[in-house]
Amino acid sequence: MTAFIDDHKEKFGVEPICAMLPIAPSTYYAKKSRPPSERSLRDGRLQIEIIRVYEENHAVYGARKVWRQLRREGYDVARCTVERLMRALGLKGAVRGKKHFSTITDEAAPRPVDLVDRDFSVPAPNRLWLADLTYVRTWSGFVYTAFVTDVYSRMILGWQTSRSLRTDLALDALEMALWRREHDGLEGLRGVQYLSIRCTERLAEAGAVTSVGSRGDAYDNALAETINGLYKAELIKKRGPWKTLEDVEFATLEWVDWLNNSRLLEPIGYIPPVEFEERYYRRQALCEDEGLKQPSLQ
């Protein structure tokens, strides 16, 4: 009520407002003259940090991830406090919508067998990659985006945008991923773009083993749809409408860089993909060092 009186006292005056509300003028003035409490002062400091974290992360984090990020930065704050302050500030996280399908199944085309068989648990980077396509509505027509993701860390290794579902769209995304690092396997969906001759030949040149999930299997599509869902909710819906391919392409570049290097992902322990892989390679280096220190058994 004090805030309401503050907002309207210049127009109506304090006493007339208090006469309409269950508060005495003396109570209002006593509260205004009272120094702010320690909780109010702390809330004010935390609100500044909450706004900073929220804006630094494309205004897509909800209370849980804002709280996780603050804890990573050393702030000793409860999640319920972050939820309360975000409600007061009117800040909300991005909400994912229903999924749509953009790949085309060609029943006559030969397909690799399903080698993954729903088992997306991998022990290291570059053991299993996943490829998928999605679409974006723009004022100049549909734009299609292809992603190649490392299943271990959820890092997007390659991506490409195009005005058409041409083979080069999938191939360009794959080439970017191959350029970034070596690999052992690729999981693709059933879209004909990922089963084209050129794409298949390029995978064979790189020594990759292809695998395609079974039709209509939600488990096979779940991980790819997670990446696509984040892309749509955190970028496409949040910052649309989109005018041209170039607008989508530049924004996708920004989003992929942020996701790989900064975004907290729940499946990997609320850390960014780059940090998750760095931890793996540090453990590997430590194990190798420890192995060198062990005396030979022979």
Secondary structure, 3 states (H helix, E strand, C coil): CHHHHHHHHHHHCHHHHHHHCCCCHHHHHHHHHCCCCHHHHHHHHHHHHHHHHHHHCCCCCCHHHHHHHHHHCCCCCCHHHHHHHHHHHCCCCCCCCCCCCCCCECCCCCCCCCCCCCCCCCCCCCCCEEEEEEEEEECCEEEEEEEEEECCCCEEEEEEEECCCCHHHHHHHHHHHHHHCCCCEEEECCEHHHHCHHHHHHHHHHCCEEEECCCCCHHHHHHHHHHHHHHHHHHHHHHCCECCHHHHHHHHHHHHHHHHHCCCEHHHCCECHHHHHHHHHHHHHHHHHHHHHCCCCC
